């Protein structure tokens, strides 16, 4: 029972009076205009990292795409210039410049650029479908830009206005008649006060964004241009290119698959406008076990990396159709097919255009409209039924392949349920593992990388025949100080053990190791070294035989890239950087030095050439000499064990050898 309040608890004290006087109306701050965006950019673009920076570009490009999708623009120009300046130009209607009826002293252009939740996408008729429905895109980009200029060519007249950090610094200027141009041009430079001095648009990322938009709407021509000085080293991004793909997603899928062998010779692809005018659905799907599976989905040209209801509609439609076809052809095993089996080795693209899409968050990572699932499921199931019926040979090949996927899924589930003590239990590989195709363990390698971002770059850089990739999430458990129960329950270590296939502790069998080399590949910084230390500790404690037989290695990714003219070199650390500067470049040469923030920031070609390619990479083999075992055991216990006082003692004993470290 709660303790009754005493009389003293019911009255103010002198301290309460003082506290109240220190908190009054003057402490209540009201943020006006675009100031909330600058104070809390993460609420609008998800953060201030590289992804958020490129979200600014996406917002402006999406506005131009909305004009194209609405039928008012046929061409979009995207330009990246020196100084981190980006320009997006369309030949659409042009943003209205007449006085706004509610704010008569301001033009509609100024309202759009300086007021959250303003725009032409709330009113029926202005846009049938669009990606920017929150009315915050242009104004947020304006708020987070050091400066932004808008030019509007409308009614054969040119107008312009300039802003700095969201605030107009000029009035709307009438620049006079113009007869050979129409549409909107937005030129801006992201604010270093928000994103930091080292944040720059990446030509490759912007080019891919432009290319995907051209695929997603086959009626638009996108002209890409980039200052050649911004394209470095092995980057193959073109300085100029006109992007126009009449075949839409089908063209994209064909370029992605290339010459890879597919289950069916023809992909399942089409573009359909629903009969009841509820939207447009376009898709392209193929199945190739030789390639990594992917599912890329979009709504109104906006990428939805976390999927959503339209994804669910596609998966449901295809699994239902294949089960029905199996029943029609008396294939009893087809009844066990799930959407997971259909998409397990699929390369799929899905794009829809609907009115009033509902995204989760301003960054629009996931679609949540229930009607989108019904639209996609209805359209795709009908056409997949016809696709299967039109080519029985293709349909049979696909059904057989998917049934095998289902049987493999069921077998893995059964193996998981079998006791770990069973000697006949087969290995269940973790879902994040991108395995190599070679069946031999002697000439194969597995790279253990930190995070999905680095894992994505490594997957593109690897040799699929001999190199496997296993992304690990952050810093793994320190097995030297953790209880046995925590070790058994840790998912990251469980995935690692399953991928290697050789067991741990007393059950470790080096002959069961699935790869000839186990390579720890972490960022070339302090955090990367810490993660590598944790992994080496795990292998030393739980799989010591792997080290004894010479299977464990450390990759040596570069920390710096040094460029002058056409010459580029990579440096492992500061000392190596200084050596290269002295030996490879002329005195007083203006050298561009880039520091990699992590493996995920490196282009796949760079990662391959410097860190993964046999012949050009450097690997360190982890070894423990026989006469050093006792000393190594003691060192691991002192530095990684359960007693922090031993670590403190070690630091005191060796402090004299420490040097300043640039982190």
Secondary structure as UniProt FT lines:
FT   HELIX           7..10
FT   HELIX           14..21
FT   HELIX           25..27
FT   TURN            33..34
FT   HELIX           35..39
FT   HELIX           42..45
FT   HELIX           50..69
FT   TURN            70..71
FT   STRAND          75..81
FT   TURN            82..84
FT   STRAND          85..90
FT   TURN            104..105
FT   HELIX           108..114
FT   TURN            116..117
FT   TURN            124..126
FT   HELIX           137..143
FT   STRAND          145..154
FT   TURN            155..156
FT   STRAND          157..164
FT   TURN            165..166
FT   STRAND          167..168
FT   STRAND          173..177
FT   STRAND          183..190
FT   HELIX           192..195
FT   TURN            197..198
FT   HELIX           203..216
FT   TURN            218..219
FT   STRAND          221..226
FT   HELIX           228..230
FT   TURN            233..234
FT   STRAND          240..243
FT   TURN            246..248
FT   HELIX           249..257
FT   TURN            258..259
FT   STRAND          268..273
FT   TURN            275..276
FT   STRAND          280..287
FT   TURN            289..290
FT   STRAND          294..299
FT   TURN            300..301
FT   STRAND          302..303
FT   TURN            305..306
FT   HELIX           309..328
FT   TURN            329..330
FT   HELIX           332..336
FT   HELIX           339..343
FT   TURN            344..345
FT   STRAND          346..353
FT   TURN            361..364
FT   HELIX           370..390
FT   HELIX           392..417
FT   TURN            420..421
FT   TURN            423..424
FT   TURN            431..432
FT   STRAND          433..434
FT   TURN            442..443
FT   STRAND          445..450
FT   HELIX           452..461
FT   TURN            464..466
FT   STRAND          467..472
FT   TURN            479..481
FT   HELIX           484..489
FT   HELIX           491..500
FT   HELIX           505..507
FT   HELIX           510..512
FT   STRAND          517..521
FT   HELIX           526..542
FT   HELIX           544..548
FT   TURN            549..550
FT   STRAND          552..555
FT   STRAND          560..564
FT   TURN            565..566
FT   STRAND          567..571
FT   HELIX           574..584
FT   TURN            587..588
FT   STRAND          592..595
FT   HELIX           599..601
FT   HELIX           604..607
FT   HELIX           608..612
FT   TURN            614..616
FT   STRAND          619..621
FT   HELIX           626..628
FT   HELIX           629..640
FT   HELIX           644..654
FT   HELIX           655..657
//
